[in-house]
Amino acid sequence: MMEVPTSGKVMKADELGSSLKASSGKKFGRKARLSLYNRTFKVICIASAVFVCIILFSILFLMGRTGVLTFETVSVKDFFFSTEWVPENDQFGAFIFIFGTFALTLLTMLISVPLSVIIAVFLAEMTPSWLKTALRPVLDLLVGIPSVVYGFLGMTVLIPMLRSVTGTNMGDGILAAAIVLTIMVLPTISRIIDDSIVAVPKKFRDASYALGSTRFQTITRVVIPAAKSGIMYAVILGMARAIGETMAVVMVIGNTPQLANALFKPTSVLTSNIVMQIANVPFDSTWNYALYMMGFILLVISLIMIVIVRLIQGKGVKQ
Amino acid sequence: MKTKWFKGLAFAAIALTVAFGSITSVASASSKLSGRIVVNGSSALLPLTLQAKNEFQKLNPKVKISASAAGSVTGPQSVRKGIADIGACDWDASLDVPGFKAFTGLVANKVAVTPFAAITNSNVGVSSLTTAQLQGIFSGKISNWKDVGGKDADIIVINRAFGSGTRVNFQVKALNGTDYMTKGDNYKEVKSSGDMKTAIETTPNAIGYIDLVYVTSKMTALKINNVAPTAANVINGSYKVWGYGYYMTKGQPTGAVKAFIEYIQSAKFQNGSLKKLKFIPLSAMKK
């Protein structure tokens, strides 16, 4: 990203030199010019990196600082463990949403990970190459569809379908949201697993076949274990995406502050509750602070996940 | 290739000149008002504000108006904080309403009339409800359609989120202030009028409420106490579920803000553009 402006400068390096020469009146040697240019480039790079860090930390700081104000009026225990979310009566128990977020992510992963592994194995091990070249771009394209489109399709197609299949009254709830999220994260997860399976050296497979294993045994006992760190990496990236997803979820989850103890019960998660209420919340109120706190929790969760991804990645390189 | 690019530029330049020319020609017939007006608040009133902004700026080119919408309650809040000059709000924010305390020091200027309708999915088959029945349904005490003359099926209540102007108005005008239910297996909340419309159209046995202008043929707009929700019934006073749209200002409006509000309240705008946007003119209610 940072190469774009600098490559523009590379072209004009001699112009820069000549202008400097003209302005200072002194003769700049090629060496001096280069070292000046290199130093400038270095400063720009460092400044950009620092800038990004400042933005990240100021977001963390601002969200955290505003969020912490919640605890002036609400006790920490109430916020994290109470199930009563009634802003009208100054009750801010976020347990329902925290629980909902984890339940939804877990359910999504339960559906999407096995499916993604199967898709990836099919793509990497079984598909003829012409189909491979057709399928991979399709999966990549699916990643680019805006989430609000998935949400609208979920609301108008999936939910009526769930209703008629299961005979429930509404269909909104954690299962509908998990299915929509599964469709959203499936391409991401399966493409990363696909790449990590392709990266497994051919000699592993050859050795396995030489020992007389079937194709199924080779894939399940050799290829998938060998690609394990890549699979973990994909799962965590998928989880990070599922946890932060808002627009699609808010359209199918029902948005009722009650505990998600059934698959078809309208409920709410951190993201959906924030987006439902943030537009209507008074600026200087505990309610506003509580929403910030919920956003801060989400941020912390995704930070933890990124750290885990980094650790797994580091392991993979060493092996 | 180069000629093509040049042609495009020339075309843009001509278009710009024409546009600019038309602006200046209108400007010549304008008044001396100048200033800057920031409008924030209700999304229901935004189309009205934008239309009025365009017309008003043609008459007063030195007045710059910027309008945005984030939700009813942000209107009076922005005005109180000094971020906006006008806070569009679906209720009179200078008085207490259920869930929101009065914003003292703000003045409410009526700008339009918005009717609301109780709506059901078209499979429900009930066409009229009394106020008491509506109160029972939205508070969760009545949970089956057979109790209000329909078939044997659970009632699914779809509500707008807390803070919605439509929600406040429906609560005050249709339910006489009774509380909504907030939980249940057959209860959900939606974010906007558009989501409400989709949810009602696609959910069998569902009931909700919406601005009259959003009502489509794919849903049933209920009669309340046997009065149909039409503009005519709002005007003749028999249909009670409607509310004024307000422009909240800090103290009495002055200068450009005053002129802008007066422009919206003028007979020309009320009976022209405002009616076209399916709001009801203020003058229709004065009797």
Interface residues (C-beta under 8 A of the other chain):
Chain A: V86 P87 E88 F152 M155 T156 I159 P160 R163 N169 M170 D172 V250 M251 G254 N255 T256 P257 Q258 A262 K265 P266 V275 M276 Q277 A279 N280 V281 P282 F283
Chain B: A70 G71 S72 V73 T74 Q77 K81 G99 D154 I156 A161 F162 G163 S164 T182 K183 G184 D185 N186 Y187 K188 E189 V190 K191 D195 T198 A199 T202 T203 P204 N205
